[in-house]
Amino acid sequence: MPKPYSLQVSEDINAPIDTVFDVLKDLNQLEAWSPFSAMDPSLVSTISTPASGVGSVYSWKGKRIGSGSMTMTVCTKPYKIAFDMDFNGKDKALSEYLITETDGVTTVTWFLGGERGFGGQLMNALFKFDKMMAKNFADGLGSLKKLIEAQGK
């Protein structure tokens, strides 16, 4: 029986919310900060035209990270960007960037959630998938922070 899962990681970025939103919505900028791009040198990706906004798609294939796609389903400036994730045509998930700003500091929360069948539950138990993904998300948001804060200097 499938069981729901979710994880989220947040990072504070010293930049205006509009700047952060504009980077996150542009799939052309994804590989500059995504932890998954750095993880797999064999990665080949394609980005739809247009590369931002509802309906835009990022697809990938790599030896280490497998293949899949993410389709932007929500792009509500400046607070939320959401994607339907498809992993190898087998597993599906929802990924979201939730964006808030307080006193000039923008907080990005990266969320991933869905349901896991028995195989996914077993993989999570054996390989601590959620813990590994949370670390990957934290690394990616750290790279996003460096990228955006460097642009502001």
C-alpha positions in Angstrom: 0.0 0.0 0.0 1.5 3.4 -1.0 2.4 5.7 1.9 2.8 9.5 1.7 6.1 11.2 2.3 7.3 14.7 2.3 10.5 16.6 3.1 11.4 20.3 3.1 14.6 22.4 3.6 14.9 26.1 3.9 17.6 28.7 3.2 17.8 32.4 3.9 19.1 34.5 1.0 20.2 38.1 1.3 18.4 39.4 -1.7 15.0 40.8 -2.7 12.2 38.3 -3.1 11.7 39.3 -6.8 15.4 38.5 -7.6 15.1 35.1 -6.0 11.8 34.3 -7.7 13.2 35.3 -11.1 16.1 32.9 -10.7 14.0 30.0 -9.5 11.3 30.3 -12.2 13.9 30.3 -15.1 14.8 26.7 -15.9 17.8 28.0 -17.9 19.4 28.9 -14.5 18.6 25.5 -12.8 21.9 23.8 -13.6 23.9 26.7 -12.1 22.7 25.8 -8.6 21.0 22.4 -8.7 22.8 19.7 -6.6 21.8 17.0 -9.1 23.6 18.6 -12.1 26.9 18.5 -10.1 26.2 14.9 -9.0 26.2 13.3 -12.5 28.7 14.4 -15.1 26.9 12.3 -17.7 23.7 14.4 -17.3 22.0 15.5 -20.5 19.1 17.9 -20.1 16.6 19.7 -22.3 14.7 22.8 -21.5 11.4 23.8 -23.1 10.8 27.1 -24.9 9.8 29.2 -23.0 12.0 28.2 -20.1 9.8 29.8 -17.4 6.2 30.0 -16.5 3.4 27.4 -16.2 3.9 24.6 -18.8 7.7 25.0 -19.0 9.6 21.7 -18.8 13.0 20.5 -17.7 13.9 16.9 -18.7 17.0 15.0 -17.7 18.9 11.8 -18.3 22.0 10.6 -16.5 23.7 7.4 -15.6 23.7 8.2 -11.8 20.5 10.2 -11.4 18.3 8.4 -14.0 15.8 10.1 -16.2 12.7 12.2 -15.7 11.1 15.5 -16.1 9.6 18.4 -14.1 6.7 20.4 -15.5 6.0 23.8 -13.9 2.3 23.9 -12.8 2.3 27.0 -10.6 4.3 30.2 -11.1 2.7 32.8 -8.7 5.0 35.8 -8.3 6.7 36.1 -5.9 5.6 33.4 -3.5 5.3 30.0 -5.1 6.6 27.8 -7.9 5.5 24.2 -8.2 6.4 21.3 -10.5 4.9 17.9 -11.3 7.8 15.5 -11.1 8.0 12.3 -13.2 10.9 9.9 -12.4 11.6 7.4 -15.1 7.9 7.2 -16.0 7.4 5.2 -12.8 7.3 7.5 -9.8 5.6 10.9 -9.5 6.0 13.7 -6.9 5.2 17.3 -6.3 8.1 19.8 -5.8 7.6 23.3 -4.7 9.6 26.4 -3.9 7.8 28.5 -1.3 9.3 32.0 -1.1 8.9 34.6 1.7 10.7 37.9 2.6 11.3 39.5 5.9 13.4 42.7 6.3 15.2 42.2 3.0 16.0 38.5 3.6 14.3 36.0 1.4 13.6 32.5 2.7 13.2 29.7 0.1 11.7 26.5 1.3 12.1 23.6 -1.1 9.4 20.9 -0.7 9.1 17.4 -2.2 6.2 15.1 -1.5 4.3 12.2 -2.9 3.5 8.6 -2.3 5.8 5.6 -2.2 5.0 2.1 -3.0 6.6 -0.8 -1.2 9.8 -0.6 -3.3 10.2 3.1 -2.5 9.5 2.5 1.2 12.2 -0.3 1.2 14.7 1.9 -0.6 14.1 4.7 1.9 14.5 2.3 4.9 17.7 0.8 3.5 19.4 3.8 2.0 17.9 6.7 4.0 16.6 8.3 0.9 14.8 11.2 2.7 17.9 12.1 4.7 20.0 12.0 1.5 17.5 14.1 -0.4 17.3 16.7 2.4 21.1 17.0 2.3 21.0 17.4 -1.5 18.3 20.1 -1.2 20.3 21.9 1.5 23.4 21.8 -0.8 21.3 23.1 -3.7 19.8 25.9 -1.7 23.3 26.8 -0.5 24.5 27.0 -4.1 21.4 29.1 -5.0 22.3 31.5 -2.1 25.9 31.9 -3.3 24.8 32.4 -6.9 22.2 35.1 -6.1 24.2 36.9 -3.4 27.2 37.0 -5.8 25.0 38.7 -8.5 24.1 41.4 -6.0 27.7 42.5 -5.3 
